[in-house]
Amino acid sequence: MKDTIQNSKEQIFEICEQTRREYETLERELKDTTCKVTEIIKQTDERRQQAKLARNRLAAINRDFNTYSDEEAKKVYDDANEHRLQLAVMENEEKQLRERRDQIERQLLQLEDTLNRAELLVGQVSVVHNFLDGDLREVGEMVEEAKEKQAFGLKIIRAQEEERRRVAREIHDGPAQLLANVLLRSEIIGRTYNEHGLDAALNEIQDVREAIKGSLAEVRRIIYDLRPMALDDLGLIPTLKKYLDGIADEQTETDIRFVLHGNEYRMEVNLEVALFRLVQESVQNALKHANAKQISVKAEMRATQVHLIIHDDGRGFDPEELSQPGFGLIGMKERVNELKGDLKIESSKGKGTKITIIVPINTE
C-alpha cells in the first residue's frame, strides 16, 4: 500500500510539473501576445487615419474631377484602395490576436486550477503515506494528543461556565448592589430636602455621585477582565504596560518589570489579544503557583516576529514530571500552535521558570 501510494504521489507530481511547465510557456506567450496586441492596435489606428485621409482626397477629386488629370485621379484611387485593404488585413490580425490572448487567459485559469488541485492532492497523499510510514509509538502519541485535546476541550467548557458564574457573581455583588443603593438613596434625597433643607440634600446627592463613580469603576474593572478595551484603542504594548502596572500596585511583595526592545507597532487585533492572554496566563501562573518575588516580561518587536519572554525567580518545577500539564499550560500551547508560533518552557526546581514565545507576523 505504501509503495502504491508513493508511486501515485510521484505520478501526480509529474503531472503537476508538466502542468507547471505548460503554464509558464503559456504565460510567456500571453506576455508576447499582449505586446503584439498593443502594437497592432497602435498600427491599426495609424492606418485608419491614413485611410481616412486617402478617402478625403478621393472625395475631393470626385467633387471636382475636371481639375485633376487621369493619372492623378488613378493614383489617389489606388492609394485609397491600398489603405483600405491594408486596414482590413490589420483589423483581422488584431481580431485574431485578441482571440488568442483571451484563449490563453482561459487556459491559464484552467491550468492554475489544475495546479492547485494537484498540489492539494499531493499534500493529502503525503499525509496518508506519512501516517502509514509511522510506527505504533507515533500512532500512540497521536491518540494521546487527541485525548489531551479532548480533555482540554472539556476543561474549556467548564472554564467558560465558571467564568460566567464568576462574572454573574461579581455583577451581583458589585455594580448591582451599588445601583440598588443608588436607587434607594435617590428616593431619600426628596425626603431629606423636605425635612432637613437644601444643604442636607446636596450632601446626599454628593454621596450618591460617589456611589455612582464606584459602580462605574467596578463595571470597568469587570469589562477589563473580560477583554481590555485598550487593546483595540492603544495596542498590545500600552495594554501590557497598564496591566503589569496594575498587577504591581496590587502585588506589592512582587517586583514586576516590563522591558520593550525594538519599535512598537500595531498588529491584527486577534493576534494582539492572543499575545496579551499568553502574557497574562504566564504572569498569573508565576503569582499563584511559583511564589515569585520578581517577574520580568520582555517584548522584542522584530520585523517578522514578536518574541515574548516571561521570567520569574519562583520555586520552579521539573518539566519531565508534568505528565498531565495543567489547564493553563495546555491552553498556552494550543494558543501558540494556532498562531503557528513556538513555545519553550525552561524550568528547574528552586531556580524559577522562563517562558519564551515566538510568533510570526504576517507582513503581507
N, C-alpha and C positions, 0 to 999 in steps of 0.2 A: 504493500500500500504506500509506504514511504517512497519507494522508487518510482511508482506510478505518479504520485503527486509531484515529485521532483521533476520528472520528465514533462509533465503537464505545465509546471511552472516555467521551465526553460522554453517550451514551445510558445507559451503566452508572452514570455519576454522577447522572443524572436519576432513575434507578430508586432509587439509594441515598438521594437527598434525599427522594423521595416516601416511601420506607420509613421514613426517619428522622422525617418529619412524622407519619406514621401511628403510629409508635412513641410519640412524645411525646403524641399525642392519647389513645392507649390508656393511657399512663402516668397522665395526669390523670384519666381515667375510673376507673382502678384505685384511685387515691387516694380519689376521691369515693365509689366503691362500698364500699371498705373502711370508710370513716367511716359509711356508711349501715348496713353490716352490724353494726358496733359499736353503733350507736344502736338498731337494730331488736332486737338481742339484749337490750339493756337494757330496752326497752319490752315485749318478749315475756315476760321474766322478771317484770316488774311485773304484766302482765296475767295471767300464770299464777298469781301469788299472789292476785290479786283473784278469779279464777275458783275457786281452791281455797277461799277464804273464803265465796264465794257457795254452793258445793256444801255446805260445812259447815252454813251456815244452812238450806239446803233440807233437809239430812238431819235437822237438829234439828226442823224443822216436821213432817217425816214421822213422827218418833218420837213427837211429842206434838201431833198435828194438831188436837185439840179445843180447845187453849188459844189458837189463833190464828184470826182471822177469815178469811173467804174473800178479802177484799181484801188482807190482809197476806200470805196464802199465795200469791196470784196475783203480787203484787209481787216476792216473793222468787224465785218460779219464773222470772218474766220476766227478772229481773236475772241469775240464774244462766245462763239460756239466752243472754242478750246477751253475757255474758262469754265463754261457750263459743264462740259464733260469731266474736266479735272475735279470740279467741285463735287459732282455726283460720285466720282471714284473715292474721293477723300471722305465724304459723308458715309459711304458704305463701309470704308475701312474703320471709321470711328465707331460705327454701329457694331461691327464685329469685335473690335477691341473692348467696347463696353460690355458686350455679352460675355466675352471671355473673362473679363475681370469679375463680373457678377458670378459666373460659374465657378471660378477659382475660390471666391469668398465662401460660396456654399460648400464646396468640397473641403475647405479648411475647417469650417464649423463641424462638418461630419467627422473629419479626421480627429479634431480636438475632442469630440465626444467619445470616439473610439479609444483614443489615448487614455482619457480619464477612466473609462470603464476597464480598460486593460490593466492600468496601474492599480485600480481598486481590486481587481481580481487577483493580481499578483500578490498584493498585500494579504488578501484573505487566504490564498493558498499557502503563503508563508506562515500565517498563523496556525493553520491546520498542520503543516509539516513540522513546525517547531513544537507544537503540542505533542504530536506523535513521537517526536525525537526526544522528548523529555523522559526522565526516569520516574519511577514511582515516588521517589522522595520529593521531586518537584511538584508532582501532582498533589501529594500530601500537603505541601506548603501552600499550594493554591487553594485546597479545601480549607486549610486552617485560616488562610487570609479571608476567604469567603465567610467563614463562621465569625471571624473577628469583625468583619464589616456588618454582618447581620446583627451581632450583639451591639455594635456601635449604633446601628440604626434604631434599635430598641431603646438604647440609652438616650438617643436624641429625642425620641418621642417622650420618654419620661422627663427629660430635662425641659422640654417645651412645656409640658403640663406643670412641672414645678415652677417654671418661670412665670407662667400665667397665674398660678396661685400666689407667688411672691408679689407680682405686680398688683393683683387684686387686693392682697393684704395691705400693701403699702399705701394704695389709694384709699382704702377704707380707713386705715389708722391715721393717715396723714391728711391729704387735701380734703377728703370727705368730712372728717371731723372738724377741720378748720373752717370749711364752708358752712357746716351746720352751726358752728359757733358764731360765724359772721352773721348768718341769718337771724339767730337769736338776739345777738347784740344790736342788730339794726332795728328790731322791734322794740328794744328797750330805749333806743335813742329818743323816740317820741315821748315816752313817759318821763324820761329824765328831763327833757326840755320843759314839760308842763310842771313837773314837781320841783326841779332844782334850778331852772333857768338856763340861759344860753351857754354860759361858761362850762357848766357840767356836761351839757350836750356836746359841746365841741371837744371836750376831753374824751367823751365816749366815742365820738367819731374818729379821733386820733387813734384810740385803741383798736377800733375796727380796721382802720387803714393798716396798722401794723400787723394785724391778723391776716389781712389780705396779702400783704407782702410775704409773710411767712408761708402762706398757702401757695403763692406763685413760685416761691423758691423751691418748695417741696415738689411741685409739679415739674419744674425744670430739671430737678435732680433725677426724677424718675425717667423723664424723656431722655436725659443724657445717658442713663444706664442702658436704656433700650437701644439708642443709636445717637451718638454725639452729633448734633446738628452742625458743629464746627467743621466736621469732615466735608460737608457739602459747601460750606462758605469759605473756609480757610485752607483746607487740605490736610494731608497726613501729618506733616511735621509740626505745625502750630497746635494741632489737636493732641498730638503725643506730648508736647511740652506742657499743655494745660492739664492733661490727665495726670502726668507724673508729678507736676507741682501740687495738684490736689491730693494725690496719694501721700506725698512728702509732708504736707501740712497735717494729714490725719495720722500718719505713722511717724511720729517724731523720733521714735527709737531706731528707725531705719534710715540710713543715708541713701537717698535715691538721686542718681545723677544721669543727665542726658547729654550726649555729645553728637553733633552733626558734622559729617565730613562731606565735602562736595557742595554743589549748588542745589538749593531746594527747587523742586518743580512739581507741578500738578500731574496726577496720573488719572486713569479711569477710575470712576467713583467706587465701583465694586472692588477693584484692586486695593484702593486705599482703605476701604472698610475691612477687607481680609487682613491686611498687614497690621492695622490697628488692633484687631481682635487677637492676632498672634502675639503681639507685644503685651496686650492686656492679660492674656492667659498665662504667659511666661512670668510676668511680674506678680500676678496673684498666686501662682504656684510657689514662687520664692517666698512670698509673705506668709502663706498659710502653712506650707509644709517644710520649708528649709530653715526657718528661724534665722533668716539672713539679717546681718547688721548693715550690709552695704549691697546695693543693687545698682549696676551701671547698664544703661541702654545706649548703644551706639548705632547710628544710622549712617550708612555710606551710600550717597546718591551718585550712581555712575551713569554713563551714557545709555547702557543697555541692560543694567541690572540694578537692583536695590539689595544691599546687604544689611541685615539687622542682627546685631549681636547683643544678647542679654546675658549678663554675667553676675553671679551672686557668690557671696562667701559663706553660704549656709552649710548645713550638715552634709549635703550631697547624697549620692546613692550609687550603687553598682548597677549599671545598665543591664548587665547579664542576668541579674536576679529578677528583672521585670518580665516574667513570663506572661503576666497579664497586665499590660500597661493600663494606667488609669484613664478615665474618660477624657481628661484634658490633653494627655499626650497623644492618644489616638485621634482626637479631634484636630490637633495641630498637624499631625501627619497627613490626615485626609485633606485639610485645607491647603497645605503646601503642595500636595500632589495635584490638586485641582488647578493650582496656579502654575503647574509644570516647573516647580522650583525644587530646591534641595533643602533638607532639614538635617542638621548634625547636632547631636547632643553629646557633650563631653562632661563626665561627672565621675567622682570617686568619693567614697565616704570620708567625711571630715574636710574635704577640700573644695566644696562648692560645686556649682554647675555652670556650664557655659553652653548656651544655645545659639547656633548660627543658622540663619535663614537667608537663603539666596533665591531671589525671584527675578525672572527675566521680565524686561519691559518691552512691550510691543511698540517699536518706533515707527511703524507704518502709519 
